[in-house]
């Protein structure tokens, strides 16, 4: 069965590698088999923590834009479908080879995958995400990157919120036991299996439709993510500090 392409007003892009590509012939079946097992086995016990206002928003079913950092990408993307099982989710993944493998994983978890990144095809991807949000699908976005520094929130998430009317909900994740990458700029962390993982959702950030300068809202998202890092790490008895700092310059 051929992969269904993502169709936009600009061009057609395959969701993963084209049919017949060696990545699909060799790695594809292996990755899909592993993911099928991982998705079905409860390796993690996710716990959602949110304030009253955010809890009511999530319970309402209204589409939102979840904003996370590269550091928490695994736990956030893995936890949200399990915590919010009735909520349709979509995510944008880069056109890189790693992105194609990530697309397989997200599809196995139930995400609708849109291809694009801030460095290539981002405008096209944001248009597709805008349509998905208008149809009632919530979006999960990695709002920093694709390059250092960690926590440098890009304007894409703010522009998407302005164009869709969906509020931004910052999220962080922290497990009782974490494995962290010290060499990469992302400081990516993966929680150890069978350990509780808390996913903290911050207060929603509404962005006006007539958005001018996006930087004040980028700073609000970055500040909220830094504060949530303190909250989630304190819960997990980790260091009570943010993994990155927020600058107004």
MIKOLPA-42142 format. One record per residue (C-alpha): residue in three letters; x, y, z. Coordinates in steps of 0.2 Angstrom, whole numbers, padded with zeros to 4 digits, always signed. Each point is the difference from the previous one (the first is absolute). Example, Ala and Ser with C-alpha at 12.3 -4.5 7.8 and 13.67 -1.06 7.14 Angstrom:
2
ALA+0062-0022+0039SER+0006+0017-0003
//
This chain:
249
UNK+0000+0000+0000UNK+0007+0017-0005UNK+0002+0014+0013UNK-0013+0013-0002UNK+0008+0017-0005UNK-0003+0016+0009UNK-0009+0011-0013UNK+0001+0019+0002UNK-0001+0015-0012UNK+0018-0001-0004UNK+0006-0017-0003UNK-0002-0019+0005UNK+0011-0007+0013UNK+0001-0018+0006UNK-0004-0004+0018UNK+0016-0011+0001UNK+0012-0006-0012UNK-0007-0004-0017UNK-0006-0018-0004UNK+0015-0011-0005UNK+0013+0011+0009UNK+0013-0011+0010UNK-0005+0008+0016UNK-0018-0006-0002UNK+0006-0017-0007UNK+0012-0003+0015UNK-0003+0011+0014UNK-0018+0003-0002UNK-0007-0017+0004UNK+0012-0001+0015UNK-0004+0017+0007UNK-0019-0003-0002UNK+0001-0017+0009UNK+0009+0008+0014UNK-0012+0014+0001UNK-0015-0011+0000UNK+0007-0009+0015UNK+0005+0017+0009UNK-0017+0008-0003UNK-0010-0015+0007UNK+0011-0003+0016UNK-0002+0012+0014UNK+0018+0003+0003UNK-0004+0017+0008UNK-0013+0007+0012UNK-0003+0017-0005UNK-0008+0013+0012UNK-0008+0016-0006UNK+0001+0015+0011UNK-0008+0016-0005UNK-0008+0015+0009UNK-0019+0002+0001UNK-0001+0012-0016UNK+0010-0012-0011UNK-0009-0015+0006UNK-0017+0008-0005UNK+0007+0004-0017UNK+0007-0017-0003UNK-0017-0008+0006UNK-0009+0011-0012UNK+0007-0008-0015UNK+0005+0017-0008UNK+0015-0002-0011UNK+0016+0007+0008UNK+0019+0001-0005UNK+0011-0010+0012UNK+0017+0008+0000UNK+0015-0010+0006UNK+0019+0001-0001UNK+0012-0012-0008UNK+0006-0006+0017UNK-0017-0008+0004UNK-0005-0005-0017UNK-0001-0019+0004UNK-0011+0001+0015UNK-0011+0014-0006UNK-0004-0009-0017UNK-0001-0017+0008UNK-0011+0006+0015UNK-0013+0011-0008UNK-0009-0013-0010UNK-0001-0011+0015UNK-0006+0014+0011UNK-0012+0008-0012UNK-0007-0016-0009UNK-0015+0009-0007UNK+0009+0015-0007UNK+0006-0001-0018UNK+0019+0005-0001UNK+0011+0006-0015UNK+0018+0004+0000UNK+0013+0008-0013UNK+0015-0011-0003UNK+0015+0006-0010UNK+0005-0007-0018UNK+0016-0008+0007UNK+0003-0019+0001UNK-0001+0001+0019UNK-0017+0009-0003UNK-0006-0014-0011UNK+0003-0012+0014UNK-0008+0011+0012UNK-0015+0001-0011UNK-0002-0019+0001UNK+0000+0001+0019UNK-0012+0014+0001UNK-0012-0008-0012UNK+0001-0016+0010UNK-0005+0010+0015UNK-0015+0007-0009UNK+0006+0017-0006UNK-0004+0008-0016UNK+0017+0004-0007UNK+0004+0016-0011UNK+0017+0002-0007UNK+0010+0017+0001UNK+0012+0009+0012UNK+0006+0018+0003UNK+0014-0003-0012UNK-0009-0008-0014UNK-0018-0001-0004UNK-0006+0008+0016UNK-0012+0012-0009UNK-0008-0014-0009UNK-0001-0011+0016UNK-0008+0014+0010UNK-0014+0003-0013UNK-0004-0019+0001UNK+0000+0001+0019UNK-0011+0015-0001UNK-0013-0010-0009UNK+0001-0014+0012UNK-0003+0012+0015UNK-0015+0007-0009UNK-0007-0018-0001UNK+0002-0002+0018UNK+0017-0009+0001UNK+0012+0006+0014UNK+0018+0003-0005UNK+0016-0006+0009UNK+0015+0011-0005UNK+0018+0000+0005UNK+0002+0019+0002UNK+0019+0002+0001UNK+0014-0005-0012UNK+0004-0007-0012UNK+0017+0007+0007UNK+0006+0006+0017UNK-0003+0008+0012UNK-0012-0011+0009UNK-0017+0009+0004UNK+0002+0013-0014UNK-0018+0000-0005UNK-0003+0003-0018UNK-0014+0011-0007UNK-0008-0014-0009UNK-0011-0006+0015UNK-0006+0018+0003UNK-0004+0003-0018UNK-0010-0016-0001UNK-0010+0005+0016UNK-0004+0017-0008UNK-0006-0008-0016UNK-0010-0014+0008UNK-0007+0008+0016UNK+0006-0015+0010UNK+0008+0004+0016UNK+0018-0005+0004UNK+0002-0012+0014UNK+0018-0002+0006UNK+0005-0018+0006UNK+0015-0008+0008UNK+0003-0018+0006UNK+0010-0007+0013UNK+0003-0018+0006UNK+0006-0006+0017UNK+0014-0008-0010UNK+0007+0008-0015UNK+0014-0004-0013UNK+0007+0016-0007UNK+0011+0004-0014UNK+0014+0012+0005UNK+0009+0002-0017UNK-0015+0006-0010UNK-0006+0018+0001UNK-0017-0006+0003UNK+0004-0009+0016UNK-0013-0012-0005UNK-0006-0011+0014UNK-0009-0017+0000UNK-0009-0006+0016UNK+0004-0018+0005UNK-0013-0013-0003UNK-0013-0004+0013UNK+0004+0016+0010UNK-0014+0013+0002UNK+0001+0015-0011UNK-0009+0016+0003UNK-0005+0011-0014UNK-0003+0018+0006UNK-0012+0012-0011UNK+0002+0018+0003UNK-0013+0014-0001UNK-0007+0003-0018UNK+0008+0014-0010UNK-0012+0009-0012UNK+0007+0009-0015UNK-0010+0013-0009UNK-0004-0002-0018UNK+0007+0017-0004UNK+0017-0005+0006UNK+0014+0013-0002UNK+0016-0004+0008UNK+0000-0018+0005UNK+0015+0002+0012UNK-0010+0004+0015UNK-0010-0016-0002UNK+0016-0010-0003UNK+0007+0006+0016UNK-0016-0004+0009UNK+0001-0018-0006UNK+0018-0002+0004UNK-0003+0007+0018UNK-0014-0012+0002UNK+0010-0015-0005UNK+0014+0005+0011UNK-0012+0002+0015UNK-0008-0017-0004UNK+0018-0008+0000UNK+0001+0005+0019UNK-0017-0007+0003UNK+0002-0016-0008UNK+0018-0003+0007UNK-0006+0004+0017UNK-0014-0013-0001UNK+0013-0013-0005UNK+0012+0005+0013UNK+0012+0006-0013UNK+0010+0016+0001UNK-0012+0015+0003UNK+0007+0010-0015UNK-0004+0004-0018UNK+0011-0009-0013UNK+0002+0016-0009UNK-0002+0019+0003UNK-0011+0013-0008UNK+0007+0016-0006UNK-0010+0015-0006UNK+0013+0006-0012
//
